[in-house]
Amino acid sequence: MSNLREKIITTLFEIYEQEVANLTFACKKGCSTCCTQSVTMTATEGQMIIEFLKEQNRIEELHEILKRSESKYIPAHTPNRLAALYHEKKEVKEESWDLNPCCFLDNNCCTIYAVRPFACRCFGSTVQCDLNHSAEQPSWLISLNTVMMQVVEHVGQGEYWGNMMDILLELSSQSRYIGREWQGEGANKVDRARFRLLTAEPASNVIVPPEDEEKISQLLNQISRTEVYKNTIGVLVGM
């Protein structure tokens, strides 16, 4: 199931890249203002990062990062839970972001760029932004990003979802490659991370403004019809 989910997630990334291919972003290599410790992801995306680092013989590097890092950002809701709360007109908890630089930055460049989570992939800006300016995106792209995050979570439903570092801590503690390191105080750190994690939920509602409904509907239909391992994503994940 893990390999299937990874293949579906990779396919979603490819579909997204095609959708935004004609946009002009101001982002370039070395621009890392948005690369903070407030990144969220599914356990599947976390496993893809671990496998990538293992292939590059960088597991010890990951171990050192996890030992010295502990993000203060604790997401209150998953994207699909948030959509459900909005739909039901229920209260949404406020969150405090951790704007410290991402632990995978080296000289302002991402060292896991090839397997970065969707939360990173969708955070582009059409204007140059820095510490004194905000990122800007067309409204339809914000709608697209929101729905894609919901779809990615839907694919990973039932597994852990949360802060990137908490996900990696939990997965690493289970891994035979570095799990032996998470004993004593390390085990306490893993327990704290696990306590903060949420569970990925299915997408029961999507958040789309009326003006973007047609475009998003076409994209969801495309995703549903796309084949992975001789079956459609719609059939595989119930879309």
C-alpha positions as CSV (number, residue, x, y, z in Angstrom):
1,M,0.0,0.0,0.0
2,S,2.9,2.3,0.8
3,N,4.4,2.0,-2.7
4,L,0.9,2.6,-4.3
5,R,0.4,5.7,-2.2
6,E,3.8,7.0,-3.1
7,K,3.1,6.5,-6.8
8,I,-0.3,8.3,-6.5
9,I,1.3,11.2,-4.7
10,T,4.1,11.5,-7.3
11,T,1.4,11.5,-10.0
12,L,-0.5,14.2,-8.3
13,F,2.7,16.3,-8.1
14,E,3.1,15.8,-11.9
15,I,-0.5,16.8,-12.6
16,Y,0.0,19.9,-10.5
17,E,3.2,20.9,-12.2
18,Q,1.4,20.7,-15.6
19,E,-1.4,22.9,-14.3
20,V,0.9,25.7,-13.1
21,A,3.5,25.4,-16.0
22,N,2.3,28.5,-17.7
23,L,2.6,30.7,-14.6
24,T,5.5,33.0,-14.1
25,F,6.9,32.8,-10.6
26,A,9.4,35.2,-9.1
27,C,10.9,32.3,-7.0
28,K,14.4,31.2,-7.9
29,K,17.2,29.1,-6.4
30,G,18.4,30.7,-3.2
31,C,15.1,32.3,-2.4
32,S,14.0,30.7,0.9
33,T,11.9,33.3,2.8
34,C,8.9,30.9,2.7
35,C,11.0,27.9,3.7
36,T,10.1,27.7,7.4
37,Q,9.5,25.0,10.0
38,S,5.7,25.3,9.5
39,V,5.6,22.7,6.7
40,T,2.9,20.0,7.0
41,M,2.7,16.7,5.2
42,T,1.4,13.1,5.2
43,A,3.3,10.1,6.4
44,T,3.6,9.0,2.8
45,E,5.4,12.2,1.8
46,G,7.7,11.7,4.9
47,Q,8.5,8.2,3.8
48,M,9.5,9.5,0.4
49,I,11.9,11.9,2.0
50,I,13.5,9.1,4.1
51,E,13.9,6.8,1.1
52,F,15.5,9.7,-0.9
53,L,18.0,10.4,1.9
54,K,18.7,6.7,2.3
55,E,19.5,6.4,-1.4
56,Q,21.9,9.3,-1.1
57,N,23.6,7.7,2.0
58,R,22.3,10.7,4.1
59,I,20.5,8.9,6.8
60,E,23.0,10.0,9.5
61,E,22.4,13.6,8.3
62,L,18.7,13.1,8.9
63,H,19.4,11.7,12.3
64,E,21.5,14.7,13.3
65,I,18.8,17.1,12.0
66,L,16.1,15.3,14.0
67,K,18.3,15.2,17.2
68,R,18.8,19.0,17.2
69,S,15.5,20.2,15.8
70,E,12.0,20.4,17.3
71,S,9.6,22.7,15.5
72,K,7.2,24.8,17.7
73,Y,4.5,24.6,15.0
74,I,1.6,22.3,15.9
75,P,-1.2,22.4,13.3
76,A,-4.7,22.4,14.8
77,H,-6.5,20.8,11.9
78,T,-5.8,18.8,8.8
79,P,-6.9,20.4,5.5
80,N,-9.9,18.1,5.2
81,R,-10.9,18.6,8.8
82,L,-10.7,22.3,8.3
83,A,-12.9,22.1,5.2
84,A,-15.4,20.1,7.2
85,L,-15.4,22.7,10.0
86,Y,-16.0,25.5,7.5
87,H,-18.8,23.5,5.8
88,E,-20.4,22.9,9.2
89,K,-19.8,26.6,10.2
90,K,-18.0,25.4,13.3
91,E,-15.2,27.1,15.2
92,V,-11.6,26.8,13.8
93,K,-8.7,26.9,16.2
94,E,-6.0,29.6,15.7
95,E,-2.5,28.5,15.0
96,S,0.9,30.0,15.7
97,W,3.4,29.6,12.9
98,D,7.1,28.7,13.4
99,L,9.0,31.0,11.0
100,N,12.4,29.7,11.8
101,P,14.3,28.4,8.7
102,C,13.6,24.9,7.5
103,C,16.1,22.3,8.8
104,F,16.7,21.1,5.2
105,L,18.1,24.4,4.0
106,D,21.8,24.6,3.1
107,N,23.0,28.1,1.9
108,N,19.3,29.0,1.4
109,C,18.8,26.0,-0.9
110,C,16.6,23.0,-0.3
111,T,18.5,19.8,0.1
112,I,15.5,17.5,-0.4
113,Y,14.0,19.5,-3.3
114,A,13.2,16.5,-5.5
115,V,11.0,15.0,-2.8
116,R,9.7,18.1,-1.1
117,P,6.1,17.9,0.2
118,F,3.2,19.4,-1.6
119,A,3.0,22.1,1.0
120,C,6.4,23.3,-0.3
121,R,5.6,22.8,-4.0
122,C,2.5,25.0,-3.9
123,F,4.1,27.9,-2.0
124,G,5.2,30.1,-4.9
125,S,4.9,33.8,-5.5
126,T,4.3,35.8,-8.7
127,V,6.1,38.7,-7.1
128,Q,9.5,38.8,-5.4
129,C,8.9,38.5,-1.6
130,D,11.3,38.8,1.3
131,L,11.0,39.5,5.0
132,N,9.2,42.8,4.3
133,H,6.7,41.6,1.7
134,S,4.1,38.9,1.3
135,A,3.9,36.3,-1.4
136,E,1.1,36.8,-4.0
137,Q,-0.8,34.2,-6.1
138,P,-3.8,34.4,-8.4
139,S,-7.0,33.6,-6.6
140,W,-7.6,30.5,-8.7
141,L,-4.2,29.1,-7.8
142,I,-5.0,29.5,-4.1
143,S,-8.1,27.5,-4.7
144,L,-6.1,24.9,-6.6
145,N,-3.5,24.6,-3.9
146,T,-6.2,24.2,-1.2
147,V,-8.0,21.4,-3.1
148,M,-4.7,19.7,-4.0
149,M,-3.7,19.7,-0.3
150,Q,-7.1,18.1,0.5
151,V,-6.5,15.4,-2.3
152,V,-3.0,14.6,-1.0
153,E,-4.4,14.1,2.5
154,H,-7.3,12.0,1.1
155,V,-4.7,9.7,-0.5
156,G,-3.0,9.3,2.9
157,Q,-6.2,8.9,4.9
158,G,-5.8,6.9,8.1
159,E,-2.0,7.6,8.4
160,Y,-0.2,10.3,10.4
161,W,-0.5,13.9,9.2
162,G,1.3,16.9,10.8
163,N,4.4,19.0,11.1
164,M,7.2,17.7,8.8
165,M,9.7,17.3,11.6
166,D,7.2,15.4,13.8
167,I,6.3,13.1,10.9
168,L,10.0,12.4,10.2
169,L,10.7,11.8,13.9
170,E,7.8,9.2,14.1
171,L,8.8,7.4,10.9
172,S,12.5,7.4,11.8
173,S,11.8,5.9,15.2
174,Q,10.1,3.0,13.4
175,S,12.9,2.5,10.9
176,R,15.5,-0.2,11.3
177,Y,18.0,2.2,9.9
178,I,18.0,4.7,12.8
179,G,15.3,3.5,15.1
180,R,18.0,2.3,17.5
181,E,18.9,5.9,18.2
182,W,15.6,6.8,19.7
183,Q,16.0,5.5,23.2
184,G,16.1,7.4,26.5
185,E,15.6,11.1,26.0
186,G,15.3,10.4,22.3
187,A,12.3,8.3,23.0
188,N,10.7,11.2,24.9
189,K,11.2,13.4,21.9
190,V,9.5,10.9,19.7
191,D,6.6,10.6,22.1
192,R,6.2,14.4,22.1
193,A,6.2,14.4,18.3
194,R,3.7,11.6,18.2
195,F,1.3,13.4,20.6
196,R,1.2,16.4,18.3
197,L,0.4,14.4,15.1
198,L,-3.1,14.2,13.6
199,T,-4.7,11.6,11.4
200,A,-5.2,12.2,7.7
201,E,-8.9,12.2,6.8
202,P,-10.9,11.6,3.6
203,A,-12.1,14.7,1.6
204,S,-15.8,15.0,2.3
205,N,-16.0,18.6,1.3
206,V,-13.8,20.9,-0.8
207,I,-13.2,24.6,-0.3
208,V,-13.8,26.3,-3.7
209,P,-15.1,29.8,-4.4
210,P,-18.0,29.8,-7.0
211,E,-15.8,31.5,-9.6
212,D,-13.2,28.7,-9.5
213,E,-15.6,25.7,-9.3
214,E,-15.5,24.9,-13.1
215,K,-11.7,24.9,-13.3
216,I,-11.3,22.9,-10.1
217,S,-14.0,20.4,-11.1
218,Q,-12.2,19.7,-14.4
219,L,-8.9,19.1,-12.5
220,L,-10.6,16.7,-10.0
221,N,-12.1,14.8,-13.0
222,Q,-8.7,14.6,-14.6
223,I,-7.1,13.3,-11.4
224,S,-9.9,10.7,-10.9
225,R,-9.4,9.4,-14.5
226,T,-5.6,9.3,-14.3
227,E,-4.3,5.7,-14.3
228,V,-1.7,4.4,-11.8
229,Y,-0.7,0.7,-12.0
230,K,-3.5,0.0,-14.6
231,N,-6.3,1.4,-12.4
232,T,-7.6,5.0,-12.0
233,I,-6.9,7.1,-9.1
234,G,-10.6,7.6,-8.6
235,V,-11.1,3.8,-8.1
236,L,-7.9,3.4,-6.0
237,V,-8.7,6.1,-3.5
238,G,-12.4,6.5,-3.8
239,M,-12.7,9.8,-5.6
